[in-house]
Amino acid sequence: MNQSQNVTSMKKMLFSMRHLRSRWAAMVHDILMIPVAWILAYWLRYNLSDIPTEFITKALVLIPVVIVVQGLVFVTFGLYRGVWRFASIPDLVRIVKAVFFGTLILAFGIFIITRLHYVPRSVFVFYPVLLIVMLGAPRFIYRLIKDRKFSAENTSRVLVVGAGAAGEMLVRDLLKNAPRLHEPVAFVDDDQYKLGKEIHGIRVVGGTDSIPGLADQLAIDLILLALPSATTEQMRTIVESCEQASVPFRTLPKLQDLVSGQTSPSALREVLIDDLLGRDPVRLRWDKVKEGLTGHSILVTGGGGSIGSELCRQLASLTPSTLILYERSEFNLYSIENDLRSEFPHVKFYAILGDVCDSSNLERVFNKYRPNYVFHAAAYKHVPMLEDQVREAVSNNVIGTKCVALAAQKYGTETFILISTDKAVNPTNVMGTTKRIAEVYCQTLNEHSDVQFITVRFGNVLGSAGSVVPLFKKQIEKGGPVTVTHPDVTRYFMTTSEACQLILQSSVIGKGGEIFVLDMGEPVLVRYLAEQLIRLSGRKPGQDIKIIYTGLRPGEKLYEELFHEEENLDKTEIDKIMLAKSRKVNWNKLCTTISQLEKETYSFDEDALRETMKKLVPEQLPAGGHDDKPNKVSLRVINNG
């Protein structure tokens, strides 16, 4: 046996000795309490005065019997499995059961032996009550002392923001935890009716604007935001107050996560940039989504990408008959396949390596699996990089879309959903132009096919691969500087989860030929995004971390647009999902021009590609955009400066 094994054996032996010592100590205590409770029961019977000689003599004679019977019952009911340090309600329940059954056995046995001669019947009422108190009270007093000692050393003083249902549940959880790591000191809430009221003994002492002063006055160590249904605007205001207080803060999960049971009120987390820039949730018709997609065969191209992988997770939760992941990146495919098999073991998956430009492989996959729905998420999307990679952009985003669309048409797919971008509107770059061509092709093909071709268009996705958020976070981790292209550049933002929910909803409400656009609220200054990420890291923009402006990159423009001026928007049955009327294009002319693009792609003629793309997308603009105000759902810019 080596030295480490000797040490392990020694530790086990010491642990066993400590466990046995505490167990024997508990047993000795309980055995001693039995005769005390027995004699006290007689004393209570005689109103705390002298007990007659015959009765006290009989009581003393019966003590050994009472100790043996009651002690055996204690062991049988497992009173010595628990640890006094963590005594709880289940331990008290075991004590009550053991005392109750022990008393029944004693009463029956003593009746058989003595016919209760010189044994008052009331003793069997007083005795169990006294014994329960004598066994339970020391356990809970011991735990209380230990908890107070631990709490005095380790507990942080907490200010809870939000005195609603979520705040009540949070405080209830904090108060019942032992040892108590967080001690709620006060609530703040902007509802004047709640001011001065108490919840679980914790008073509402002010509004959210008083957070900085209260944090100092009450010596607060941590601020907890119990506002799962707060709007992003409200979150921004409250977070700014917390930042002024210079105290760490955490928040509850969002309301939809609490309602779905995915998390609990005590599952606190750091405030994320999604909480400050993500839009207010869109109310979707999940009943219709489930009805439309459950039990169907579904194929997702680009299934390992940012949008594709989240889309696969949400689709898997709807229990399709088959989920096919088509992805060209081996690592991405491996990662999402492992995640899905772990999270959704009951769903049938097929992970297929493949390029959307490979028509032969696509036909094999479509012929084998016959998907009812196709979600086409595969695309190149890095704007500056694609400016000098025209051929690859056209090949993947245009020709790849055509290959998948034609395979869907040939093998009887019911619905084809093209995932597009706001950069396809009045594009100023190669990436946006190729996505606009893909939109035009699918919308026009819809009129010549039994497949329902639907386009979903939205803005930037927070935290997706290639977005500014991961870049800014890396720059902040290195101590800066954070690079922003222009102080006035704005973008629309949404979360990956919401983007995928929009896609799923559109797939079941569309009839074919539509372009669905999400009302994304208001565009956000990228400068503001950088400032908030710096603040959330616990540092100050401009002081701890500098922001420098590098100028617009190739293909970028100051603002993005959600729809073209000729795409008059209509409402849909879903709040905040709008329908852009697609522009008509001659099918024969389109096919001819697409064929020309393919020839130029194969011959690597990038100059010709640019000219042909311009024919297909005449609204294409020079880099940087134009000076006119863009068409928009809303144009007010969040300005933190």
C-alpha positions in Angstrom: 0.0 0.0 0.0 1.5 3.4 -1.0 1.6 6.6 1.0 -1.5 8.2 -0.6 -3.5 5.1 0.1 -2.4 5.2 3.7 -3.5 8.8 4.0 -6.8 8.0 2.4 -7.4 5.1 4.8 -6.5 7.3 7.8 -8.9 10.0 6.7 -11.7 7.4 6.3 -11.0 6.0 9.7 -11.0 9.5 11.4 -14.3 10.3 9.6 -15.8 7.0 10.8 -14.6 7.7 14.4 -16.1 11.2 14.3 -19.4 9.9 12.9 -19.6 7.2 15.5 -18.7 9.6 18.3 -21.5 12.1 17.2 -23.9 9.2 16.8 -23.3 7.7 20.2 -23.5 11.2 21.8 -26.9 11.7 20.2 -28.1 8.3 21.4 -26.9 8.9 25.0 -28.7 12.3 25.0 -31.9 10.7 23.8 -31.7 7.8 26.3 -31.2 10.3 29.1 -34.3 12.3 28.0 -36.6 9.3 28.2 -36.7 8.9 32.0 -36.8 12.7 32.4 -39.8 13.0 30.2 -41.4 10.0 31.9 -41.1 11.4 35.5 -42.0 14.9 34.3 -45.2 13.5 32.9 -46.2 12.2 36.4 -45.3 15.5 37.9 -47.6 17.4 35.4 -50.3 14.9 36.2 -50.2 16.0 39.8 -50.0 19.7 39.0 -46.3 20.0 39.7 -46.9 18.9 43.4 -45.8 15.8 45.3 -46.4 12.5 43.5 -48.0 9.9 45.7 -45.6 7.2 46.9 -47.3 4.3 45.1 -47.3 6.1 41.8 -43.7 7.3 41.9 -42.6 3.8 42.9 -44.4 2.3 39.9 -42.9 5.0 37.6 -39.4 4.2 38.7 -39.9 0.5 38.3 -41.1 1.0 34.7 -38.2 3.3 33.7 -36.0 0.4 32.4 -38.9 -0.9 30.3 -39.6 2.5 28.9 -36.0 3.1 28.0 -35.5 -0.2 26.2 -38.8 0.0 24.3 -38.4 3.7 23.3 -34.7 3.3 22.5 -35.3 0.4 20.1 -38.1 2.4 18.4 -35.7 5.3 18.0 -33.1 3.1 16.2 -35.8 1.5 14.1 -37.1 4.9 12.9 -33.6 6.1 12.0 -33.2 8.9 14.4 -29.4 8.6 14.2 -29.0 8.9 10.4 -29.4 12.6 10.6 -26.7 15.1 11.7 -27.7 17.7 14.4 -25.7 20.3 12.5 -28.3 20.1 9.7 -31.4 19.2 11.7 -34.6 19.9 9.6 -38.3 19.2 9.4 -37.8 15.6 8.2 -35.8 14.9 11.4 -38.6 16.4 13.5 -41.1 14.2 11.6 -39.0 11.1 12.4 -38.9 12.1 16.1 -42.7 12.5 16.2 -43.3 9.1 14.6 -40.8 7.3 16.8 -42.2 8.9 20.0 -45.8 8.3 19.0 -45.3 4.6 18.1 -43.1 4.0 21.2 -45.8 5.5 23.4 -48.4 3.2 21.8 -46.3 0.1 22.4 -45.6 1.2 26.0 -49.3 1.9 26.7 -50.3 -1.4 25.3 -47.6 -3.4 27.1 -48.0 -1.7 30.5 -51.8 -2.2 30.2 -51.2 -5.9 29.6 -48.8 -6.2 32.5 -50.3 -4.0 35.2 -53.7 -3.1 33.9 -52.4 0.5 34.4 -52.4 0.0 38.2 -50.8 3.1 39.7 -50.1 4.4 36.2 -52.3 7.5 35.3 -53.7 7.4 31.8 -52.8 11.1 31.3 -49.1 10.1 31.5 -49.4 8.7 28.0 -50.5 12.2 26.9 -47.9 14.3 28.7 -45.0 11.9 28.1 -44.8 12.0 24.3 -45.3 15.8 24.1 -42.5 16.3 26.6 -40.2 13.8 24.9 -40.7 15.3 21.5 -39.8 18.8 22.8 -36.7 17.4 24.7 -35.4 15.6 21.6 -36.3 18.2 19.0 -35.4 21.4 20.8 -31.7 20.6 21.4 -31.2 19.6 17.8 -32.6 22.8 16.4 -30.9 25.0 19.0 -27.6 23.4 18.1 -28.2 24.0 14.4 -29.3 27.6 15.1 -26.1 28.3 17.0 -23.9 26.8 14.3 -25.8 28.7 11.6 -25.5 32.0 13.4 -21.8 31.5 13.9 -21.4 30.6 10.2 -23.6 33.5 9.1 -21.7 36.0 11.1 -18.5 35.1 9.3 -19.8 34.5 5.7 -23.2 36.1 5.1 -23.5 39.0 2.7 -26.0 41.8 3.2 -28.5 41.9 0.3 -30.7 44.6 -1.2 -33.5 43.1 -3.3 -34.8 45.1 -6.2 -38.5 44.2 -6.9 -41.1 43.5 -4.2 -43.3 41.5 -6.5 -43.9 37.7 -6.7 -40.4 37.0 -7.9 -38.9 39.1 -5.1 -41.1 37.3 -2.5 -40.0 33.8 -3.8 -36.3 34.9 -3.9 -36.4 36.2 -0.3 -38.3 33.1 0.9 -35.5 30.9 -0.7 -32.8 33.0 0.9 -34.3 32.9 4.4 -34.9 29.2 4.4 -31.4 28.3 3.1 -29.0 27.0 5.8 -26.3 28.1 6.3 -27.6 31.5 5.2 -25.1 32.9 2.7 -27.2 35.9 1.8 -29.1 38.0 4.4 -31.9 40.1 2.8 -31.9 43.5 4.5 -34.4 45.6 2.5 -36.5 45.8 -0.7 -36.7 48.6 -3.2 -39.6 49.0 -5.6 -41.1 51.8 -7.7 -44.6 50.9 -6.7 -45.5 53.6 -4.2 -48.2 51.4 -2.7 -45.6 48.9 -1.5 -43.5 51.6 0.2 -43.2 50.8 3.9 -44.8 47.3 3.6 -43.0 44.2 4.7 -42.5 40.8 3.0 -41.3 38.0 5.2 -40.2 40.7 7.7 -38.2 42.6 5.1 -39.3 46.2 4.6 -39.7 48.1 1.2 -37.6 51.2 1.9 -37.6 53.1 -1.3 -37.7 53.2 -5.1 -35.0 52.1 -7.6 -33.6 55.6 -7.8 -32.5 55.3 -4.2 -30.3 52.3 -4.7 -26.9 54.1 -4.6 -27.8 55.9 -1.3 -29.3 52.8 0.3 -26.4 50.6 -0.7 -24.1 52.9 1.3 -26.5 53.5 4.2 -27.3 49.9 4.8 -23.8 48.5 4.1 -25.1 46.4 1.3 -22.7 43.7 -0.1 -24.8 42.5 -3.0 -27.8 43.7 -5.0 -30.2 41.1 -6.4 -32.6 42.1 -9.2 -35.9 40.2 -8.9 -37.4 41.6 -12.0 -37.9 38.7 -14.5 -40.5 40.6 -16.5 -38.7 44.0 -16.6 -38.3 45.6 -20.0 -34.9 46.3 -21.4 -35.4 50.0 -20.8 -36.2 49.4 -17.1 -33.2 47.1 -16.8 -30.9 49.7 -18.3 -32.1 52.3 -15.7 -31.7 50.0 -12.8 -28.3 48.7 -13.8 -27.1 52.2 -14.1 -28.2 52.8 -10.5 -26.4 49.6 -9.4 -23.3 50.8 -11.2 -23.4 54.1 -9.3 -23.7 52.1 -6.0 -20.4 50.4 -6.9 -21.8 47.1 -5.4 -21.9 43.7 -7.2 -25.3 42.9 -8.6 -27.0 39.7 -9.9 -30.4 39.1 -11.6 -33.0 36.4 -11.8 -33.5 34.5 -15.0 -36.0 35.9 -17.5 -39.8 35.3 -17.0 -40.1 32.8 -19.8 -37.4 30.6 -18.3 -39.1 30.7 -14.9 -42.5 29.9 -16.3 -41.1 27.0 -18.4 -39.5 25.5 -15.4 -36.0 25.6 -16.9 -34.8 27.4 -13.8 -35.8 28.6 -10.3 -36.1 31.9 -8.6 -32.9 31.2 -6.7 -30.8 30.6 -9.9 -29.1 34.0 -9.9 -26.8 35.0 -12.6 -24.8 38.0 -13.8 -26.5 40.7 -15.8 -25.8 40.0 -19.5 -25.6 42.4 -22.4 -28.8 40.6 -23.7 -30.7 42.0 -20.7 -29.8 45.6 -21.7 -29.9 45.4 -25.5 -32.2 42.4 -26.1 -35.7 43.5 -27.1 -38.8 42.9 -25.1 -40.1 39.3 -25.9 -42.4 38.8 -28.8 -45.6 36.9 -27.9 -45.5 33.9 -30.2 -48.1 31.3 -30.9 -46.3 28.2 -29.6 -49.4 26.1 -29.9 -49.4 26.7 -33.6 -45.6 26.1 -33.9 -45.9 22.7 -32.1 -48.9 21.7 -34.2 -47.1 22.6 -37.4 -43.6 21.1 -36.7 -44.1 18.2 -34.2 -43.8 14.8 -35.9 -42.3 16.0 -39.1 -38.9 15.4 -40.8 -36.8 18.5 -40.7 -33.5 19.5 -42.3 -31.3 22.4 -41.1 -28.4 23.5 -43.3 -25.6 25.2 -41.4 -26.8 23.3 -38.4 -23.6 23.9 -36.5 -23.6 27.7 -36.8 -24.8 30.2 -34.3 -28.3 30.4 -35.7 -28.4 26.8 -37.0 -27.4 25.2 -33.7 -29.9 27.2 -31.6 -32.6 26.4 -34.2 -31.8 22.7 -33.9 -32.2 22.8 -30.1 -35.6 24.5 -30.4 -36.7 22.1 -33.1 -35.5 19.1 -31.1 -37.7 20.3 -28.2 -40.7 20.1 -30.5 -40.1 16.3 -31.1 -39.8 16.1 -34.8 -39.9 12.6 -36.4 -36.4 13.2 -37.7 -33.9 16.0 -37.4 -31.2 16.2 -40.1 -28.2 18.5 -39.4 -26.3 19.4 -42.6 -23.0 21.2 -41.9 -19.6 21.7 -43.6 -17.6 22.2 -40.4 -16.7 18.9 -38.9 -16.0 20.4 -35.4 -19.3 22.4 -35.4 -21.3 19.4 -36.4 -19.6 17.2 -33.8 -20.3 19.8 -31.1 -24.0 20.3 -31.8 -24.6 16.6 -32.3 -23.1 15.8 -28.9 -25.2 18.5 -27.3 -28.4 17.4 -28.9 -27.9 13.7 -28.1 -27.3 14.6 -24.5 -30.3 17.0 -24.1 -32.8 15.2 -26.3 -32.0 11.5 -26.3 -35.5 10.6 -27.5 -35.2 12.5 -30.8 -33.8 10.8 -33.9 -30.8 12.8 -35.3 -28.7 12.5 -38.4 -25.5 14.5 -38.5 -24.3 14.9 -42.1 -21.1 16.6 -43.3 -21.8 18.4 -46.5 -21.5 21.6 -48.6 -24.6 23.3 -49.8 -23.0 23.7 -53.2 -22.6 19.9 -53.5 -25.8 19.0 -55.5 -25.0 15.3 -55.6 -24.7 15.1 -51.8 -27.8 17.2 -51.3 -29.9 15.0 -53.7 -28.7 11.9 -51.8 -29.7 13.4 -48.4 -33.1 14.7 -49.7 -33.9 11.4 -51.4 -33.0 9.4 -48.3 -34.7 11.5 -45.6 -37.5 13.4 -47.5 -37.6 16.4 -45.2 -41.0 18.1 -44.8 -39.3 21.3 -43.7 -36.0 22.8 -44.7 -34.4 25.7 -42.7 -31.6 27.1 -44.8 -29.2 28.7 -42.3 -26.0 28.0 -44.1 -24.3 31.2 -45.3 -21.1 33.3 -45.3 -21.8 36.4 -43.3 -18.6 38.2 -42.4 -19.0 41.5 -44.2 -15.4 42.9 -44.5 -13.9 39.5 -45.4 -16.3 38.8 -48.2 -15.6 42.1 -49.8 -12.5 40.6 -51.3 -13.9 37.1 -51.6 -16.7 37.7 -54.1 -16.5 34.3 -55.8 -16.8 32.4 -52.5 -19.7 34.7 -51.3 -21.6 34.1 -54.5 -20.8 30.4 -54.5 -22.0 29.7 -51.0 -24.8 32.3 -50.5 -26.3 32.3 -54.0 -25.5 29.0 -55.8 -25.7 27.1 -52.5 -29.2 28.5 -51.9 -30.2 27.5 -55.4 -28.9 23.9 -54.9 -30.8 23.4 -51.7 -34.0 25.0 -53.0 -34.0 22.9 -56.2 -33.4 19.7 -54.1 -36.3 20.6 -51.9 -38.5 21.1 -54.9 -37.4 17.9 -56.5 -38.0 15.7 -53.4 -41.3 17.1 -52.3 -40.4 19.4 -49.4 -43.5 21.2 -48.1 -41.9 24.4 -46.7 -38.5 26.0 -47.3 -37.4 28.8 -44.9 -34.6 31.0 -46.1 -32.8 32.8 -43.2 -31.8 36.3 -44.4 -30.5 39.5 -42.9 -31.2 43.2 -42.8 -28.0 43.7 -44.7 -29.9 42.5 -47.8 -31.9 45.7 -47.8 -30.2 48.4 -50.0 -27.0 46.4 -49.6 -23.6 48.2 -49.6 -21.5 45.1 -49.5 -21.0 41.7 -51.2 -22.5 39.8 -48.3 -25.8 41.8 -48.3 -26.0 41.6 -52.1 -25.6 37.9 -52.2 -28.3 37.4 -49.5 -30.6 39.7 -51.5 -30.1 37.6 -54.6 -30.9 34.5 -52.5 -34.1 36.2 -51.3 -35.1 37.1 -54.9 -34.5 33.6 -56.1 -36.5 31.9 -53.4 -39.4 34.4 -53.7 -39.6 34.0 -57.4 -39.2 30.2 -57.4 -42.2 30.1 -55.0 -44.4 31.0 -58.0 -43.1 28.1 -60.0 -43.1 25.4 -57.4 -45.3 23.4 -55.1 -42.9 24.2 -52.2 -43.8 27.1 -49.9 -40.7 29.3 -50.0 -40.6 31.7 -47.0 -37.9 34.3 -46.2 -37.2 35.5 -42.6 -35.2 38.7 -42.3 -33.8 40.1 -39.1 -30.8 42.1 -37.7 -27.7 41.3 -35.7 -27.7 38.5 -33.2 -26.1 39.2 -29.9 -23.1 36.9 -29.2 -23.3 35.0 -32.5 -20.1 34.0 -34.3 -18.7 37.1 -36.0 -20.7 39.6 -34.0 -19.1 42.5 -32.1 -19.9 41.2 -28.7 -17.3 38.3 -28.5 -14.8 40.7 -30.0 -15.4 43.4 -27.5 -15.3 40.9 -24.6 -11.9 39.7 -25.7 -10.6 43.2 -26.0 -11.9 44.0 -22.5 -10.3 40.9 -21.0 -6.9 42.1 -22.5 -7.4 45.5 -20.9 -8.5 47.3 -24.0 -8.7 49.3 -26.1 -12.1 48.5 -27.5 -12.4 49.3 -31.2 -15.6 50.8 -32.6 -15.7 51.7 -36.3 -17.6 55.0 -36.0 -19.1 56.9 -33.0 -22.5 57.1 -34.9 -22.7 53.6 -36.3 -26.0 51.8 -35.2 -27.3 48.3 -35.5 -30.5 46.4 -34.7 -29.9 43.6 -32.1 -31.8 40.6 -31.0 -31.0 37.4 -29.1 -30.2 34.1 -30.8 -33.1 32.5 -29.0 -35.6 35.1 -30.2 -34.3 35.0 -33.8 -34.9 31.3 -33.9 -38.4 31.6 -32.3 -39.2 34.1 -35.1 -38.0 31.7 -37.7 -40.1 28.8 -36.3 -43.2 31.0 -36.0 -42.8 32.2 -39.6 -42.5 28.7 -40.9 -46.0 27.8 -39.8 -47.9 31.0 -40.5 -46.4 31.5 -44.0 -48.2 30.3 -47.1 -45.3 30.8 -49.5 -43.7 33.8 -51.1 -43.6 36.0 -48.0 -40.7 37.9 -46.5 -41.3 38.1 -42.7 -39.6 41.0 -40.9 -39.4 41.4 -37.1 -40.2 44.7 -35.6 -36.8 44.9 -33.9 -37.6 48.1 -31.9 -34.9 50.7 -32.1 -31.4 50.6 -33.5 -28.6 50.7 -30.9 -25.4 52.7 -31.0 -22.5 50.3 -31.2 -20.6 52.7 -29.0 -23.3 52.3 -26.3 -22.9 48.5 -26.6 -19.1 48.8 -26.0 -19.7 51.1 -23.0 -22.1 48.7 -21.4 -19.9 45.7 -21.8 -17.1 47.6 -20.2 -19.3 48.5 -17.2 -20.6 45.0 -16.8 -17.0 43.9 -16.5 -16.7 46.1 -13.5 -14.7 48.8 -15.2 -15.3 52.4 -16.4 -15.3 53.3 -20.1 -12.8 55.9 -21.1 -10.9 55.5 -17.8 -10.1 51.8 -17.1 -10.8 50.8 -20.8 -10.4 53.2 -23.7 -12.7 53.2 -26.8 -11.0 54.1 -30.1 -12.7 54.7 -33.4 -11.1 53.0 -36.4 -13.4 54.1 -39.3 -15.9 52.1 -41.3 -14.6 48.9 -42.7 -15.0 47.8 -46.3 -18.7 47.2 -47.1 -20.1 48.7 -43.8 -22.6 51.4 -43.5 -23.6 53.6 -40.6 -27.1 52.1 -40.2 -29.0 49.0 -41.3 -32.6 48.8 -42.7 -35.2 46.2 -42.3 -37.1 46.7 -45.5 -36.9 48.4 -48.9 -39.1 51.4 -49.7 -41.1 49.3 -52.2 -41.7 46.6 -49.7 -44.8 48.0 -48.0 -45.2 46.4 -44.7 -48.4 44.7 -43.5 -49.3 43.3 -40.1 -49.6 39.6 -39.5 -51.5 37.6 -36.9 -48.4 37.6 -34.7 -47.6 40.8 -32.8 -44.4 42.5 -34.0 -43.9 40.1 -36.9 -44.6 42.0 -40.2 -44.9 41.0 -43.8 -42.8 42.8 -46.5 -44.4 42.5 -49.9 -41.8 41.0 -52.2 -41.0 42.7 -55.5 -41.8 40.8 -58.7 -38.9 39.6 -60.9 -39.2 37.9 -64.3 -38.4 34.2 -63.8 -36.7 33.5 -67.1 -34.6 36.6 -66.8 -33.6 35.7 -63.3 -32.6 32.1 -64.3 -30.5 33.4 -67.1 -28.7 35.9 -64.9 -28.2 33.3 -62.1 -26.7 30.9 -64.8 -24.3 33.8 -65.8 -23.3 34.1 -62.2 -22.5 30.4 -62.0 -20.3 30.6 -65.1 -18.4 33.6 -63.7 -18.0 31.8 -60.4 -16.5 28.8 -62.1 -14.1 31.0 -64.1 -13.1 33.1 -61.1 -14.1 36.3 -62.9 -14.8 38.5 -59.9 -15.1 41.8 -61.8 -17.8 40.2 -64.0 -19.5 38.8 -60.8 -19.8 42.3 -59.4 -21.3 43.6 -62.6 -23.8 40.7 -62.8 -24.8 41.1 -59.1 -25.5 44.8 -59.8 -28.0 43.8 -62.5 -29.8 41.5 -60.1 -29.7 44.1 -57.2 -30.0 47.5 -58.8 -30.6 49.1 -55.4 -27.0 48.2 -54.3 -25.3 51.2 -52.8 -21.7 52.3 -52.3 -20.1 51.4 -49.0 -21.1 53.6 -46.1 -24.8 53.8 -47.1 -26.6 57.0 -48.3 -27.4 60.2 -46.6 -31.2 59.8 -46.7 -32.9 58.6 -43.5 -33.5 54.8 -43.8 -36.9 53.2 -44.0 -37.5 51.8 -40.5 -39.9 50.5 -37.9 -38.4 52.9 -35.4 -35.3 55.1 -35.6 -34.8 56.4 -32.1 -31.2 55.6 -31.1 -30.3 54.5 -27.6 -27.8 57.2 -26.6 -25.9 56.7 -23.4 -23.6 59.6 -24.0 
